[in-house]
Amino acid sequence: MKERIQKILSQRGVASRRQAEQMILDGRISCNGAVCALGDVADADTDTLLLDGKPLPSKGKSVYIMLNKPKGYVTTLSDEKNRKNVAQLVAQCGARVYPVGRLDMDSEGLLLLTNDGDFANRIMHPRGCVDKIYSVEVKGYTPQRLEQLKKPIYLDGYRIAPPQVNLVSSDQDLATIRITIHEGRNRQVRRMCARAGMQVKRLIRIQEGTLRLGNLPSGMWRFLTADELEAMQDEA
């Protein structure tokens, strides 16, 4: 059966569909000896697809991982600055996995990784509206600025949905707040806080959809349970 090549790459755990599209645009994918273009289709069972001149990995068992990402690691797996990336933390999982979404280098907490491209795309697609909850330590807190944070704003020309914002604790201009967002714009929580006049000192993602970080130690990972996976699939 012929399918779009980016979908095949995603199904084989090579990359997310968005990343696969970039691979195609970069001329890294060939089908039966011809360099592929975006929009091309192929039959994974009968056509010869190569990535950088090498065969695609066979479609193995799907793997779903929760990582407690520490500060100082990037979620991109190809980094021109040669910084530490999250793939190094899950190297012993037995499969080549990639992040579902992202956390910036200075942020911590729950990060999903998988080799199931369809699952990743459902979680990341804006239509899915999988909520993400963060524990955020800020400087510059005032009650007025907290109220400002609750208002919808435009980021990258896109009007984000109003976040849910709850004050956990405060000490003069320092505070810990809990923020729930419904999208995943680049550095969204940090930019929202900055717009409201507050500086983020620490940011930890503690929940995504029904999945909670819990007491998983920083830098450690585990496989999702069958119940956790089913709940996430139902939500997406």
Secondary structure, DSSP 8 states (H G I E B T S, - for coil): -EEEHHHHHHHTTS--HHHHHHHHHTT-EEETTEE--TT-EEETTTS-EEETTEE--------EEEEEE-TT-BS-SS-TT---BGGGGGGGGSS--EEES---TT-EEEEEEES-HHHHHHHHSGGG---EEEEEEEES--HHHHHHHTS--EETTEE----EEEEEEEETTEEEEEEEESS--TTHHHHHHHHTT-EEEEEEEEEETTEE-TT--TT-EEE--HHHHHHHHHH-
